[in-house]
Amino acid sequence: MKIQPVAEVAFNVVASDGSFDRDLRLGVGPEGSIETGPSTTGSITDMTAEQSPPEAPGTSFRAWIASTGALLRDIQEISSSPVTRSWPIYVRTGTTGADSILRWYAPDVNALVMQLDTSTGVPHSATIADLATGETWELTGDVWGEIYLADNRSYNFDVVLTPSAGETFVDGNLIAGWNLVSVPGIGDLSNLDAMSNSAFVWNGQYQGVGFLTQAEVPAVTAGVFINSNGGAYGLNVDVDSSSIRDVTAYLNAGWNLIGAPSNVDSGSGLPVSNVTSQFNNQAAVFAYDPSSRSYTLANELVAGNGYWVYNDTGTQVDVQLTQPRHLGPDGSSLFHPAQMAAAPALSSLDWSLPVTLAAEDGSLRTVQLGLSSDASVGYDRLDVPMPPPPPVRAYSQLYVAVDDAVGRLTRSVQAMERSGTEWVMNARIDGSSGVIEWQRPSVPEHWRLTMQAGGRRVDMAERQSLALTGGTHDLRVTLTWIAPTATRLMPNYPNPFNPETWIPFELTQAADVTVRVYGQDGAVVRTLELGYRAEGYYTGIGDAAYWDGRNESGEQVASGVYLYELQAGEYRAIRRMVILK
């Protein structure tokens, strides 16, 4: 009589050159003793066990299940009690010149898991882990699963079927007004729906949701704006299902609303770097503060909250939202260790200035204006995009408009241009009035920063606020360079000096510039050809004329009084300096 297990899965180990091909079969079967004849009884494990045969001489490949000896087949007794089941699998590879494979048919795993789910009444997950590296693969699915094996290696895998802890209670608090939330598991959302006056999800634009269900708000991957009268809520959800421990979020080009995975047994959220590292944008994930109704860059995804993500790659990006308890020490997912996490950090700027809109209701909206030599026209990665406003009419806004798909920036960085650098801001004031405020800017020397609102223009270094009426306003902040009023030769420094000095000057127009040093007898001691210089200020150590106190032959000159002359186009001027040794 042939004893059939209830369900089993074959793990096939095959060498790339075809020299080795073996199935390792594991599964579950009937519980208790099985009678197969008048005098033959035994457990499903005993009756189906197949010992691994000795390998042929010269064969370096080997694969077996480590149970009661080295087995090719190990079937465990099924039970109505949910317990964790594991099968250690050992593989030793030889030399084939290419990767060999350990593979399994995922639908067979689905059937095995379903059998355990039915017998115990508890959902199960199925994984296989490389115990040396911690890398973990989900066994369930719709197609073949594969793990590539390197030559001349020993592997220790662990196949684990784990029962779910069942439903986990998660709770949260809604304020009176708009909240951005998500659900970290699978369950009934009735309690949350009962607290919702209206709700919106995002699909390139806001879409209203009639009833909050998992069909409308998928677990983990979706965020939803909920308008509520406020209060606490509680949900019983499954956070242990294999389909919820490591979830793929598909980020379309542009803005996306996502949720956060469960932080059960971890106490912390998912690092934002696990999302941003997939498209290398350090300023892409934003949290919503319901109290101030404003956005901030997020450092982690906290269970129960929703988040905006801006994908500026122009194409879909897939990211893994893995529960923090399934992250490795380096922050990467144990299910996807190739997705290394890099800590998000904003690039430093050469200069910056926060500008804030203070509205009547006490809300503050802040944008940051910045300068960097690395900035380009329009939106680039130095800028920080601004998420869409919440789905509410009464909302004050302040942002920098940009001619790009992102449209709105909360940080706008540009290159400093002598022809002028301009930021166009849009202020929308919900109420009768508001105030634009800023700190006294540390403007670079010879530059002027102004703000224009309607017919008014103010010097931002002289005053630090501007009152506005309710409604929408276009504000133009301009950084302009102030050209010298005259070409002139200035006193050298230091003076007296030994042995070197700098000779500053200013030009009102571009010219070829030469500085000559004369002795007391009027003879030329040294000629400094500075070449063509644009209009501007040449007063600092880095751009003033430099004399090292040597003559044309490279010899140090004696102490005494010397004259220096600047020639710039038609302009000539002479001053005196002293070498004192």
ZALUMLO-832331 format. One record per residue (C-alpha): residue number from 0; z, x, y. Coordinates in steps of 0.25 Angstrom, whole numbers, plus 5000, padded with zeros to 4 digits. Example, Ala and Ser with C-alpha at 12.3 -4.5 7.8 and 13.67 -1.06 7.14 Angstrom:
// residues 2
0|5031|5049|4982
1|5029|5055|4996
END
This chain:
// residues 581
0|5000|5000|5000
1|4996|5005|5014
2|5007|5003|5024
3|5002|5000|5038
4|5010|5003|5051
5|5011|4992|5061
6|5004|5001|5071
7|5000|5016|5072
8|4992|5026|5081
9|4984|5038|5077
10|4985|5051|5085
11|4973|5059|5082
12|4973|5074|5083
13|4959|5080|5083
14|4955|5094|5085
15|4943|5095|5095
16|4935|5103|5085
17|4937|5092|5074
18|4946|5102|5065
19|4958|5093|5065
20|4959|5077|5066
21|4972|5070|5063
22|4978|5057|5065
23|4993|5056|5067
24|4997|5041|5065
25|5010|5035|5071
26|5015|5020|5073
27|5024|5010|5068
28|5025|5001|5056
29|5034|4991|5049
30|5049|4992|5050
31|5058|4994|5038
32|5055|4997|5023
33|5041|4993|5018
34|5039|4989|5003
35|5026|4994|4998
36|5029|4992|4983
37|5040|4989|4973
38|5047|5002|4975
39|5041|5007|4988
40|5047|5005|5002
41|5048|5013|5015
42|5046|5013|5029
43|5033|5013|5037
44|5036|5027|5041
45|5038|5032|5027
46|5026|5025|5021
47|5016|5029|5032
48|5020|5043|5035
49|5009|5053|5032
50|5013|5068|5032
51|5004|5078|5039
52|4997|5087|5029
53|4997|5102|5030
54|4985|5107|5038
55|4974|5114|5032
56|4975|5130|5033
57|4969|5135|5046
58|4971|5122|5053
59|4979|5124|5066
60|4979|5109|5070
61|4990|5100|5066
62|4996|5086|5070
63|5007|5078|5065
64|5018|5068|5068
65|5032|5074|5068
66|5040|5063|5061
67|5046|5065|5047
68|5038|5077|5045
69|5024|5079|5050
70|5016|5066|5049
71|5002|5061|5051
72|5008|5046|5051
73|5021|5041|5056
74|5024|5026|5057
75|5037|5022|5062
76|5044|5009|5059
77|5043|4998|5069
78|5055|4991|5075
79|5058|4979|5084
80|5067|4988|5092
81|5060|4996|5103
82|5062|5011|5101
83|5055|5023|5105
84|5046|5029|5095
85|5040|5043|5095
86|5031|5052|5086
87|5030|5067|5088
88|5016|5072|5086
89|5013|5087|5084
90|4999|5093|5086
91|4995|5107|5084
92|4981|5111|5089
93|4972|5122|5085
94|4960|5129|5091
95|4948|5120|5094
96|4943|5125|5107
97|4945|5112|5114
98|4956|5101|5116
99|4960|5093|5103
100|4965|5079|5105
101|4976|5070|5101
102|4972|5056|5102
103|4976|5041|5100
104|4970|5027|5101
105|4978|5020|5112
106|4975|5006|5107
107|4982|5010|5094
108|4994|5014|5102
109|4993|5001|5110
110|4994|4993|5096
111|5006|5002|5092
112|5014|4999|5105
113|5011|4984|5104
114|5017|4984|5090
115|5030|4990|5095
116|5030|4981|5108
117|5028|4969|5098
118|5039|4974|5089
119|5049|4977|5099
120|5046|4968|5110
121|5046|4980|5120
122|5034|4987|5126
123|5031|5001|5121
124|5024|5013|5127
125|5017|5024|5119
126|5015|5039|5124
127|5012|5052|5118
128|5018|5064|5125
129|5016|5079|5124
130|5030|5084|5123
131|5027|5098|5128
132|5021|5093|5141
133|5027|5079|5143
134|5013|5074|5145
135|5013|5059|5140
136|5001|5050|5136
137|5001|5035|5135
138|4996|5031|5121
139|4992|5017|5124
140|4979|5013|5130
141|4965|5008|5127
142|4958|5021|5122
143|4960|5034|5115
144|4971|5043|5120
145|4970|5058|5120
146|4978|5071|5122
147|4970|5084|5122
148|4976|5095|5114
149|4975|5110|5117
150|4971|5120|5106
151|4982|5128|5099
152|4994|5119|5104
153|5005|5112|5098
154|5008|5098|5104
155|5020|5089|5102
156|5017|5075|5106
157|5027|5063|5106
158|5021|5049|5104
159|5031|5039|5109
160|5032|5024|5109
161|5043|5019|5119
162|5048|5005|5120
163|5049|5000|5135
164|5063|4998|5141
165|5058|4984|5144
166|5059|4978|5157
167|5065|4986|5168
168|5072|4980|5180
169|5066|4985|5194
170|5071|4979|5207
171|5067|4981|5222
172|5069|4975|5235
173|5060|4968|5245
174|5062|4968|5260
175|5058|4955|5268
176|5044|4958|5271
177|5033|4967|5264
178|5036|4976|5252
179|5027|4985|5244
180|5032|4985|5230
181|5027|4988|5216
182|5032|4985|5202
183|5035|4996|5192
184|5033|4989|5179
185|5028|4977|5172
186|5035|4964|5173
187|5037|4951|5180
188|5036|4951|5195
189|5041|4937|5197
190|5054|4942|5205
191|5045|4951|5214
192|5035|4939|5216
193|5046|4930|5220
194|5050|4939|5232
195|5036|4940|5237
196|5031|4931|5248
197|5017|4938|5247
198|5012|4950|5241
199|4999|4959|5242
200|4993|4970|5234
201|4982|4980|5238
202|4968|4981|5233
203|4961|4987|5244
204|4967|4976|5253
205|4979|4967|5252
206|4978|4956|5242
207|4989|4945|5241
208|4996|4943|5228
209|5001|4929|5225
210|5011|4932|5214
211|5017|4946|5210
212|5013|4949|5196
213|5009|4961|5189
214|4995|4957|5189
215|4995|4957|5204
216|5005|4969|5205
217|5003|4979|5193
218|5015|4987|5190
219|5016|5001|5196
220|5002|5002|5201
221|5002|4991|5212
222|5010|4989|5225
223|5012|4975|5232
224|5016|4971|5246
225|5026|4960|5245
226|5031|4951|5256
227|5045|4947|5253
228|5058|4940|5259
229|5065|4952|5253
230|5075|4954|5242
231|5077|4961|5229
232|5069|4959|5216
233|5069|4963|5202
234|5059|4965|5191
235|5059|4967|5176
236|5047|4976|5173
237|5043|4985|5162
238|5042|5000|5167
239|5041|5006|5153
240|5028|5001|5148
241|5018|5012|5146
242|5009|5005|5155
243|5018|5006|5167
244|5025|5020|5165
245|5012|5027|5170
246|5002|5018|5178
247|4989|5022|5183
248|4987|5017|5198
249|4972|5017|5202
250|4971|5020|5217
251|4959|5015|5223
252|4953|5023|5235
253|4961|5019|5248
254|4974|5012|5248
255|4982|5007|5235
256|4995|5000|5233
257|5003|5005|5221
258|5016|5004|5215
259|5026|5013|5209
260|5030|5016|5194
261|5044|5013|5189
262|5055|5023|5192
263|5064|5019|5180
264|5072|5031|5174
265|5067|5040|5185
266|5074|5036|5198
267|5062|5041|5206
268|5048|5036|5210
269|5034|5042|5206
270|5030|5054|5215
271|5019|5050|5225
272|5013|5063|5221
273|5009|5057|5207
274|5000|5048|5215
275|4995|5057|5227
276|4992|5069|5218
277|4981|5061|5211
278|4972|5061|5224
279|4980|5073|5232
280|4984|5064|5244
281|4997|5068|5249
282|4998|5055|5258
283|4994|5044|5249
284|5006|5035|5245
285|5014|5027|5254
286|5027|5019|5253
287|5029|5006|5261
288|5043|5004|5268
289|5045|4989|5268
290|5056|4990|5279
291|5047|4997|5289
292|5034|4992|5283
293|5028|5006|5284
294|5023|5016|5275
295|5027|5030|5271
296|5021|5041|5262
297|5028|5040|5248
298|5034|5051|5240
299|5036|5043|5227
300|5033|5029|5221
301|5045|5021|5220
302|5046|5010|5209
303|5044|4996|5216
304|5037|5001|5228
305|5022|5000|5231
306|5014|5011|5238
307|5001|5013|5245
308|4992|5024|5240
309|4980|5029|5248
310|4969|5035|5239
311|4959|5042|5248
312|4951|5048|5237
313|4940|5037|5238
314|4941|5034|5223
315|4951|5029|5214
316|4963|5038|5210
317|4972|5035|5198
318|4986|5039|5199
319|4998|5037|5188
320|5010|5030|5193
321|5020|5036|5182
322|5034|5032|5181
323|5043|5043|5186
324|5050|5044|5173
325|5037|5048|5167
326|5034|5060|5177
327|5036|5074|5173
328|5044|5084|5181
329|5032|5088|5189
330|5030|5073|5193
331|5018|5071|5185
332|5016|5060|5175
333|5020|5063|5161
334|5008|5053|5157
335|4998|5061|5166
336|5004|5075|5169
337|4990|5080|5174
338|4993|5072|5187
339|5002|5082|5194
340|5010|5077|5206
341|5009|5085|5219
342|5020|5081|5229
343|5013|5074|5241
344|5015|5081|5255
345|5008|5079|5268
346|5001|5090|5274
347|5007|5097|5286
348|5001|5095|5300
349|4999|5104|5312
350|5004|5093|5321
351|5009|5079|5319
352|5015|5067|5327
353|5021|5054|5322
354|5017|5041|5330
355|5025|5029|5328
356|5023|5014|5331
357|5037|5007|5333
358|5035|4992|5332
359|5044|4981|5337
360|5049|4977|5323
361|5054|4991|5322
362|5043|4996|5312
363|5038|5010|5314
364|5024|5015|5311
365|5021|5030|5312
366|5008|5038|5311
367|5007|5053|5311
368|4997|5061|5319
369|4994|5075|5315
370|4985|5087|5316
371|4980|5097|5306
372|4969|5107|5305
373|4966|5102|5291
374|4964|5087|5296
375|4950|5081|5295
376|4944|5069|5302
377|4948|5055|5297
378|4958|5053|5285
379|4962|5066|5277
380|4973|5070|5268
381|4981|5074|5280
382|4982|5060|5285
383|4991|5049|5279
384|4985|5035|5277
385|4992|5023|5281
386|4993|5012|5270
387|4988|4998|5274
388|4999|4989|5281
389|5007|4979|5272
390|5001|4966|5271
391|5008|4960|5284
392|5003|4956|5297
393|5015|4960|5306
394|5014|4975|5304
395|5014|4986|5315
396|5005|4998|5312
397|5002|5012|5317
398|4991|5021|5310
399|4980|5031|5314
400|4966|5025|5312
401|4957|5034|5304
402|4942|5032|5301
403|4944|5033|5286
404|4946|5023|5274
405|4961|5025|5276
406|4960|5020|5290
407|4975|5021|5294
408|4983|5034|5294
409|4998|5036|5296
410|4996|5051|5297
411|4983|5056|5304
412|4980|5071|5305
413|4969|5077|5313
414|4964|5090|5317
415|4967|5095|5331
416|4954|5095|5339
417|4952|5100|5353
418|4942|5089|5355
419|4954|5079|5353
420|4962|5073|5341
421|4964|5058|5341
422|4972|5049|5332
423|4968|5034|5333
424|4981|5025|5330
425|4982|5010|5328
426|4995|5003|5331
427|4997|4989|5327
428|5010|4983|5333
429|5015|4970|5327
430|5023|4965|5338
431|5023|4965|5354
432|5025|4980|5355
433|5027|4994|5349
434|5029|5008|5353
435|5021|5020|5348
436|5030|5032|5348
437|5029|5047|5345
438|5037|5060|5347
439|5033|5070|5358
440|5021|5077|5351
441|5021|5092|5349
442|5007|5093|5354
443|5000|5107|5353
444|4999|5114|5366
445|4987|5110|5374
446|4985|5097|5367
447|4988|5083|5372
448|4992|5071|5363
449|4989|5057|5369
450|4990|5043|5364
451|4981|5032|5370
452|4984|5017|5368
453|4975|5008|5375
454|4973|5013|5389
455|4986|5021|5389
456|4986|5036|5385
457|4999|5044|5384
458|5002|5059|5382
459|5010|5059|5369
460|5018|5071|5373
461|5023|5064|5386
462|5027|5051|5380
463|5031|5047|5366
464|5029|5032|5365
465|5018|5021|5368
466|5021|5006|5369
467|5011|4996|5363
468|5010|4981|5363
469|5008|4973|5350
470|4995|4973|5343
471|4985|4985|5339
472|4983|4997|5347
473|4974|5009|5346
474|4981|5022|5349
475|4974|5036|5351
476|4982|5048|5350
477|4974|5060|5355
478|4977|5075|5354
479|4968|5083|5365
480|4967|5097|5368
481|4970|5101|5383
482|4960|5112|5387
483|4965|5123|5396
484|4963|5120|5411
485|4958|5134|5414
486|4954|5147|5408
487|4964|5157|5410
488|4970|5171|5406
489|4985|5170|5403
490|4996|5181|5403
491|4997|5189|5390
492|5009|5189|5381
493|5018|5196|5379
494|5017|5204|5392
495|5021|5215|5393
496|5018|5218|5378
497|5017|5229|5368
498|5008|5230|5361
499|5001|5216|5360
500|4999|5204|5369
501|4991|5191|5369
502|4982|5186|5380
503|4981|5171|5382
504|4971|5163|5389
505|4965|5149|5390
506|4950|5144|5391
507|4944|5132|5397
508|4931|5134|5390
509|4926|5142|5378
510|4922|5157|5381
511|4921|5171|5375
512|4934|5177|5378
513|4937|5192|5381
514|4950|5199|5385
515|4950|5213|5390
516|4962|5222|5393
517|4962|5232|5404
518|4970|5244|5407
519|4975|5248|5421
520|4963|5256|5424
521|4954|5244|5421
522|4948|5249|5408
523|4947|5239|5397
524|4957|5242|5386
525|4954|5231|5376
526|4944|5220|5375
527|4948|5207|5367
528|4936|5199|5363
529|4941|5185|5360
530|4928|5179|5358
531|4924|5164|5360
532|4936|5155|5363
533|4935|5140|5365
534|4942|5134|5377
535|4957|5133|5374
536|4971|5140|5375
537|4972|5155|5369
538|4986|5157|5372
539|4993|5159|5359
540|4995|5171|5351
541|4984|5166|5341
542|4973|5164|5351
543|4976|5173|5364
544|4970|5186|5366
545|4978|5197|5359
546|4979|5212|5363
547|4986|5222|5354
548|4988|5232|5365
549|4977|5241|5360
550|4964|5247|5367
551|4950|5246|5362
552|4953|5258|5353
553|4965|5252|5346
554|4975|5260|5354
555|4988|5255|5360
556|4987|5255|5375
557|4998|5260|5384
558|5008|5252|5391
559|5004|5247|5405
560|4997|5236|5412
561|4984|5230|5407
562|4975|5219|5411
563|4969|5209|5403
564|4956|5200|5406
565|4951|5187|5400
566|4936|5185|5400
567|4932|5171|5396
568|4918|5167|5400
569|4918|5168|5415
570|4933|5168|5416
571|4941|5181|5418
572|4955|5184|5421
573|4964|5196|5421
574|4979|5198|5418
575|4989|5209|5417
576|4998|5214|5405
577|5007|5225|5402
578|5009|5233|5389
579|5024|5239|5389
580|5027|5248|5378
END
